[in-house]
Amino acid sequence: MSQPTKKLLIANRGEIAMRILRSARDLDLKTVAIYQDADSSAPHALQADEAVLVPAYIDQCALSSFSGPGTRG
């Protein structure tokens, strides 16, 4: 039996990320947004339940660790 989804990683930014955030809240899901330094004050990074600083959006090692020094939330 599978476990229900508890958190949703948003690996996007801009209006698409905001739509995902709104839908996730409607479904009572916690959200995790990834962002780079330049996006630290972007709405998707600020409004997510958690935000993870990544050096690059294609850095798979950074994406696989959702806790640690770069996490906000």
N, CA, C and O atoms as a Tinker XYZ file with bonds, in Angstrom:
   292  protein
     1  N      0.843000   -1.173000    0.000000    73     2
     2  CA     0.000000    0.000000    0.000000    64     1     3
     3  C      0.892000    1.241000    0.000000    63     2     4     5
     4  O      1.833000    1.327000    0.790000    81     3
     5  N      0.607000    2.192000   -0.872000    73     3     6
     6  CA     1.453000    3.376000   -0.980000    64     5     7
     7  C      1.069000    4.422000    0.056000    63     6     8     9
     8  O     -0.081000    4.505000    0.489000    81     7
     9  N      2.050000    5.210000    0.437000    73     7    10
    10  CA     1.848000    6.282000    1.403000    64     9    11
    11  C      1.282000    7.505000    0.689000    63    10    12    13
    12  O      1.634000    7.752000   -0.465000    81    11
    13  N      0.419000    8.273000    1.340000    73    11    14
    14  CA    -0.096000    9.488000    0.710000    64    13    15
    15  C      1.005000   10.533000    0.566000    63    14    16    17
    16  O      1.928000   10.594000    1.378000    81    15
    17  N      0.898000   11.343000   -0.460000    73    15    18
    18  CA     1.873000   12.412000   -0.686000    64    17    19
    19  C      1.731000   13.446000    0.418000    63    18    20    21
    20  O      0.623000   13.872000    0.743000    81    19
    21  N      2.869000   13.850000    0.997000    73    19    22
    22  CA     2.854000   14.840000    2.068000    64    21    23
    23  C      3.499000   16.152000    1.653000    63    22    24    25
    24  O      3.110000   17.220000    2.124000    81    23
    25  N      4.499000   16.065000    0.756000    73    23    26
    26  CA     5.226000   17.250000    0.305000    64    25    27
    27  C      5.361000   17.203000   -1.197000    63    26    28    29
    28  O      5.470000   16.137000   -1.804000    81    27
    29  N      5.349000   18.388000   -1.781000    73    27    30
    30  CA     5.471000   18.502000   -3.222000    64    29    31
    31  C      6.656000   19.400000   -3.554000    63    30    32    33
    32  O      6.704000   20.557000   -3.137000    81    31
    33  N      7.609000   18.860000   -4.309000    73    31    34
    34  CA     8.757000   19.642000   -4.755000    64    33    35
    35  C      8.347000   20.445000   -5.982000    63    34    36    37
    36  O      7.835000   19.896000   -6.958000    81    35
    37  N      8.576000   21.743000   -5.919000    73    35    38
    38  CA     8.278000   22.616000   -7.048000    64    37    39
    39  C      9.601000   23.003000   -7.686000    63    38    40    41
    40  O     10.330000   23.855000   -7.176000    81    39
    41  N      9.896000   22.369000   -8.802000    73    39    42
    42  CA    11.141000   22.612000   -9.520000    64    41    43
    43  C     10.839000   23.485000  -10.732000    63    42    44    45
    44  O     11.167000   23.145000  -11.869000    81    43
    45  N     10.217000   24.598000  -10.459000    73    43    46
    46  CA     9.836000   25.555000  -11.484000    64    45    47
    47  C      9.818000   26.922000  -10.814000    63    46    48    49
    48  O     10.017000   27.017000   -9.603000    81    47
    49  N      9.587000   27.960000  -11.567000    73    47    50
    50  CA     9.517000   29.296000  -10.983000    64    49    51
    51  C      8.549000   30.130000  -11.803000    63    50    52    53
    52  O      8.054000   29.681000  -12.836000    81    51
    53  N      8.285000   31.326000  -11.348000    73    51    54
    54  CA     7.372000   32.198000  -12.065000    64    53    55
    55  C      5.917000   31.812000  -11.856000    63    54    56    57
    56  O      5.563000   31.214000  -10.840000    81    55
    57  N      5.080000   32.155000  -12.820000    73    55    58
    58  CA     3.635000   31.940000  -12.708000    64    57    59
    59  C      3.276000   30.458000  -12.579000    63    58    60    61
    60  O      2.350000   30.108000  -11.848000    81    59
    61  N      3.995000   29.597000  -13.277000    73    59    62
    62  CA     3.718000   28.167000  -13.164000    64    61    63
    63  C      3.909000   27.698000  -11.720000    63    62    64    65
    64  O      3.071000   26.970000  -11.189000    81    63
    65  N      4.989000   28.105000  -11.099000    73    63    66
    66  CA     5.250000   27.722000   -9.710000    64    65    67
    67  C      4.159000   28.245000   -8.786000    63    66    68    69
    68  O      3.755000   27.548000   -7.856000    81    67
    69  N      3.680000   29.450000   -9.025000    73    67    70
    70  CA     2.638000   30.021000   -8.183000    64    69    71
    71  C      1.323000   29.251000   -8.345000    63    70    72    73
    72  O      0.597000   29.059000   -7.371000    81    71
    73  N      1.023000   28.822000   -9.533000    73    71    74
    74  CA    -0.193000   28.014000   -9.747000    64    73    75
    75  C     -0.080000   26.677000   -9.017000    63    74    76    77
    76  O     -1.039000   26.198000   -8.413000    81    75
    77  N      1.110000   26.087000   -9.088000    73    75    78
    78  CA     1.334000   24.824000   -8.386000    64    77    79
    79  C      1.195000   25.026000   -6.883000    63    78    80    81
    80  O      0.579000   24.207000   -6.201000    81    79
    81  N      1.763000   26.113000   -6.361000    73    79    82
    82  CA     1.653000   26.419000   -4.928000    64    81    83
    83  C      0.194000   26.540000   -4.499000    63    82    84    85
    84  O     -0.202000   25.974000   -3.480000    81    83
    85  N     -0.598000   27.266000   -5.262000    73    83    86
    86  CA    -2.010000   27.440000   -4.914000    64    85    87
    87  C     -2.750000   26.101000   -4.934000    63    86    88    89
    88  O     -3.544000   25.810000   -4.039000    81    87
    89  N     -2.489000   25.304000   -5.943000    73    87    90
    90  CA    -3.156000   23.998000   -6.040000    64    89    91
    91  C     -2.734000   23.085000   -4.888000    63    90    92    93
    92  O     -3.564000   22.378000   -4.317000    81    91
    93  N     -1.462000   23.102000   -4.555000    73    91    94
    94  CA    -0.971000   22.273000   -3.452000    64    93    95
    95  C     -1.637000   22.677000   -2.139000    63    94    96    97
    96  O     -2.017000   21.817000   -1.344000    81    95
    97  N     -1.778000   23.969000   -1.912000    73    95    98
    98  CA    -2.449000   24.434000   -0.685000    64    97    99
    99  C     -3.902000   23.985000   -0.661000    63    98   100   101
   100  O     -4.414000   23.586000    0.385000    81    99
   101  N     -4.565000   24.048000   -1.805000    73    99   102
   102  CA    -5.955000   23.586000   -1.886000    64   101   103
   103  C     -6.071000   22.109000   -1.526000    63   102   104   105
   104  O     -7.102000   21.669000   -1.017000    81   103
   105  N     -5.014000   21.346000   -1.791000    73   103   106
   106  CA    -4.988000   19.912000   -1.503000    64   105   107
   107  C     -4.334000   19.592000   -0.152000    63   106   108   109
   108  O     -4.112000   18.427000    0.175000    81   107
   109  N     -4.027000   20.636000    0.627000    73   107   110
   110  CA    -3.370000   20.489000    1.935000    64   109   111
   111  C     -2.029000   19.785000    1.855000    63   110   112   113
   112  O     -1.681000   18.997000    2.734000    81   111
   113  N     -1.272000   20.072000    0.795000    73   111   114
   114  CA     0.077000   19.535000    0.644000    64   113   115
   115  C      1.093000   20.595000    1.041000    63   114   116   117
   116  O      0.918000   21.773000    0.727000    81   115
   117  N      2.142000   20.189000    1.721000    73   115   118
   118  CA     3.266000   21.073000    2.005000    64   117   119
   119  C      4.074000   21.226000    0.730000    63   118   120   121
   120  O      4.099000   20.320000   -0.103000    81   119
   121  N      4.735000   22.366000    0.570000    73   119   122
   122  CA     5.495000   22.625000   -0.655000    64   121   123
   123  C      6.956000   22.916000   -0.338000    63   122   124   125
   124  O      7.291000   23.497000    0.694000    81   123
   125  N      7.809000   22.493000   -1.260000    73   123   126
   126  CA     9.240000   22.777000   -1.191000    64   125   127
   127  C      9.626000   23.381000   -2.537000    63   126   128   129
   128  O      9.452000   22.746000   -3.578000    81   127
   129  N     10.140000   24.584000   -2.519000    73   127   130
   130  CA    10.598000   25.240000   -3.748000    64   129   131
   131  C     12.117000   25.240000   -3.769000    63   130   132   133
   132  O     12.762000   25.385000   -2.731000    81   131
   133  N     12.678000   25.077000   -4.946000    73   131   134
   134  CA    14.119000   25.245000   -5.088000    64   133   135
   135  C     14.365000   26.594000   -5.740000    63   134   136   137
   136  O     13.557000   27.071000   -6.537000    81   135
   137  N     15.492000   27.203000   -5.392000    73   135   138
   138  CA    15.821000   28.509000   -5.941000    64   137   139
   139  C     17.328000   28.689000   -5.982000    63   138   140   141
   140  O     18.066000   28.020000   -5.258000    81   139
   141  N     17.776000   29.597000   -6.835000    73   139   142
   142  CA    19.176000   30.004000   -6.880000    64   141   143
   143  C     19.287000   31.364000   -6.201000    63   142   144   145
   144  O     18.271000   31.995000   -5.909000    81   143
   145  N     20.507000   31.818000   -5.948000    73   143   146
   146  CA    20.718000   33.113000   -5.286000    64   145   147
   147  C     19.904000   34.229000   -5.926000    63   146   148   149
   148  O     19.299000   35.036000   -5.222000    81   147
   149  N     19.884000   34.282000   -7.246000    73   147   150
   150  CA    19.179000   35.356000   -7.951000    64   149   151
   151  C     17.672000   35.311000   -7.721000    63   150   152   153
   152  O     16.989000   36.321000   -7.893000    81   151
   153  N     17.146000   34.142000   -7.331000    73   151   154
   154  CA    15.701000   33.982000   -7.112000    64   153   155
   155  C     15.317000   33.989000   -5.638000    63   154   156   157
   156  O     14.190000   33.629000   -5.301000    81   155
   157  N     16.216000   34.386000   -4.761000    73   155   158
   158  CA    15.955000   34.269000   -3.329000    64   157   159
   159  C     14.761000   35.094000   -2.865000    63   158   160   161
   160  O     14.141000   34.753000   -1.857000    81   159
   161  N     14.425000   36.157000   -3.565000    73   159   162
   162  CA    13.257000   36.953000   -3.179000    64   161   163
   163  C     12.094000   36.768000   -4.146000    63   162   164   165
   164  O     11.143000   37.550000   -4.135000    81   163
   165  N     12.167000   35.751000   -4.967000    73   163   166
   166  CA    11.078000   35.454000   -5.909000    64   165   167
   167  C      9.872000   34.911000   -5.142000    63   166   168   169
   168  O     10.041000   34.222000   -4.136000    81   167
   169  N      8.666000   35.213000   -5.604000    73   167   170
   170  CA     7.458000   34.773000   -4.888000    64   169   171
   171  C      7.405000   33.270000   -4.624000    63   170   172   173
   172  O      6.969000   32.858000   -3.549000    81   171
   173  N      7.835000   32.449000   -5.568000    73   171   174
   174  CA     7.749000   31.005000   -5.345000    64   173   175
   175  C      8.654000   30.557000   -4.201000    63   174   176   177
   176  O      8.312000   29.636000   -3.460000    81   175
   177  N      9.801000   31.206000   -4.057000    73   175   178
   178  CA    10.730000   30.853000   -2.970000    64   177   179
   179  C     10.211000   31.361000   -1.629000    63   178   180   181
   180  O     10.393000   30.703000   -0.605000    81   179
   181  N      9.576000   32.509000   -1.629000    73   179   182
   182  CA     9.094000   33.097000   -0.381000    64   181   183
   183  C      7.793000   32.466000    0.111000    63   182   184   185
   184  O      7.573000   32.384000    1.320000    81   183
   185  N      6.945000   32.029000   -0.781000    73   183   186
   186  CA     5.621000   31.547000   -0.380000    64   185   187
   187  C      5.544000   30.038000   -0.161000    63   186   188   189
   188  O      4.555000   29.544000    0.380000    81   187
   189  N      6.553000   29.315000   -0.567000    73   187   190
   190  CA     6.559000   27.868000   -0.322000    64   189   191
   191  C      6.747000   27.609000    1.170000    63   190   192   193
   192  O      7.291000   28.446000    1.890000    81   191
   193  N      6.298000   26.454000    1.622000    73   191   194
   194  CA     6.486000   26.096000    3.031000    64   193   195
   195  C      7.964000   25.946000    3.373000    63   194   196   197
   196  O      8.393000   26.277000    4.479000    81   195
   197  N      8.738000   25.443000    2.413000    73   195   198
   198  CA    10.185000   25.336000    2.552000    64   197   199
   199  C     10.809000   25.791000    1.245000    63   198   200   201
   200  O     10.210000   25.658000    0.178000    81   199
   201  N     12.008000   26.325000    1.338000    73   199   202
   202  CA    12.751000   26.721000    0.136000    64   201   203
   203  C     14.188000   26.233000    0.284000    63   202   204   205
   204  O     14.803000   26.389000    1.339000    81   203
   205  N     14.711000   25.647000   -0.776000    73   203   206
   206  CA    16.058000   25.072000   -0.749000    64   205   207
   207  C     16.917000   25.782000   -1.780000    63   206   208   209
   208  O     16.593000   25.801000   -2.968000    81   207
   209  N     18.008000   26.361000   -1.320000    73   207   210
   210  CA    18.974000   27.018000   -2.188000    64   209   211
   211  C     19.795000   25.959000   -2.908000    63   210   212   213
   212  O     20.392000   25.095000   -2.266000    81   211
   213  N     19.830000   26.018000   -4.231000    73   211   214
   214  CA    20.641000   25.093000   -5.024000    64   213   215
   215  C     21.617000   25.898000   -5.868000    63   214   216   217
   216  O     21.281000   26.989000   -6.327000    81   215
   217  N     22.827000   25.372000   -6.080000    73   215   218
   218  CA    23.800000   26.101000   -6.883000    64   217   219
   219  C     23.390000   26.199000   -8.351000    63   218   220   221
   220  O     23.730000   27.165000   -9.034000    81   219
   221  N     22.661000   25.198000   -8.827000    73   219   222
   222  CA    22.189000   25.185000  -10.216000    64   221   223
   223  C     20.941000   24.331000  -10.268000    63   222   224   225
   224  O     20.831000   23.343000   -9.543000    81   223
   225  N     20.010000   24.699000  -11.112000    73   223   226
   226  CA    18.762000   23.947000  -11.198000    64   225   227
   227  C     18.970000   22.526000  -11.713000    63   226   228   229
   228  O     18.110000   21.668000  -11.513000    81   227
   229  N     20.093000   22.267000  -12.369000    73   227   230
   230  CA    20.350000   20.924000  -12.883000    64   229   231
   231  C     21.324000   20.131000  -12.008000    63   230   232   233
   232  O     21.803000   19.077000  -12.425000    81   231
   233  N     21.621000   20.620000  -10.810000    73   231   234
   234  CA    22.528000   19.951000   -9.882000    64   233   235
   235  C     21.758000   18.860000   -9.128000    63   234   236   237
   236  O     21.100000   19.150000   -8.129000    81   235
   237  N     21.832000   17.616000   -9.595000    73   235   238
   238  CA    21.056000   16.531000   -9.015000    64   237   239
   239  C     21.451000   16.231000   -7.575000    63   238   240   241
   240  O     20.606000   15.814000   -6.782000    81   239
   241  N     22.705000   16.432000   -7.225000    73   239   242
   242  CA    23.125000   16.195000   -5.847000    64   241   243
   243  C     22.440000   17.181000   -4.908000    63   242   244   245
   244  O     21.977000   16.803000   -3.832000    81   243
   245  N     22.378000   18.434000   -5.315000    73   243   246
   246  CA    21.726000   19.441000   -4.485000    64   245   247
   247  C     20.229000   19.175000   -4.390000    63   246   248   249
   248  O     19.632000   19.375000   -3.332000    81   247
   249  N     19.625000   18.731000   -5.471000    73   247   250
   250  CA    18.192000   18.465000   -5.474000    64   249   251
   251  C     17.819000   17.273000   -4.611000    63   250   252   253
   252  O     16.700000   17.196000   -4.104000    81   251
   253  N     18.742000   16.349000   -4.443000    73   251   254
   254  CA    18.432000   15.150000   -3.662000    64   253   255
   255  C     18.519000   15.377000   -2.160000    63   254   256   257
   256  O     18.078000   14.522000   -1.392000    81   255
   257  N     19.065000   16.485000   -1.722000    73   255   258
   258  CA    19.157000   16.758000   -0.282000    64   257   259
   259  C     18.260000   17.934000    0.077000    63   258   260   261
   260  O     18.584000   19.083000   -0.225000    81   259
   261  N     17.155000   17.653000    0.709000    73   259   262
   262  CA    16.181000   18.695000    1.024000    64   261   263
   263  C     16.262000   19.147000    2.470000    63   262   264   265
   264  O     15.264000   19.610000    3.024000    81   263
   265  N     17.398000   19.028000    3.080000    73   263   266
   266  CA    17.602000   19.582000    4.411000    64   265   267
   267  C     19.050000   20.008000    4.504000    63   266   268   269
   268  O     19.912000   19.525000    3.770000    81   267
   269  N     19.286000   20.886000    5.385000    73   267   270
   270  CA    20.652000   21.341000    5.566000    64   269   271
   271  C     20.746000   22.847000    5.530000    63   270   272   273
   272  O     19.729000   23.533000    5.634000    81   271
   273  N     21.953000   23.378000    5.383000    73   271   274
   274  CA    22.190000   24.807000    5.512000    64   273   275
   275  C     21.411000   25.684000    4.529000    63   274   276   277
   276  O     21.097000   26.831000    4.848000    81   275
   277  N     21.098000   25.169000    3.352000    73   275   278
   278  CA    20.409000   26.009000    2.372000    64   277   279
   279  C     18.909000   26.024000    2.493000    63   278   280   281
   280  O     18.235000   26.638000    1.666000    81   279
   281  N     18.352000   25.356000    3.518000    73   279   282
   282  CA    16.897000   25.224000    3.633000    64   281   283
   283  C     16.307000   26.352000    4.451000    63   282   284   285
   284  O     16.811000   26.714000    5.515000    81   283
   285  N     15.212000   26.900000    3.916000    73   283   286
   286  CA    14.414000   27.876000    4.660000    64   285   287
   287  C     13.062000   27.243000    4.906000    63   286   288   289
   288  O     12.567000   26.497000    4.061000    81   287
   289  N     12.461000   27.523000    6.034000    73   287   290
   290  CA    11.090000   27.036000    6.242000    64   289   291
   291  C     10.916000   26.258000    7.491000    63   290   292
   292  O      9.813000   25.794000    7.780000    81   291
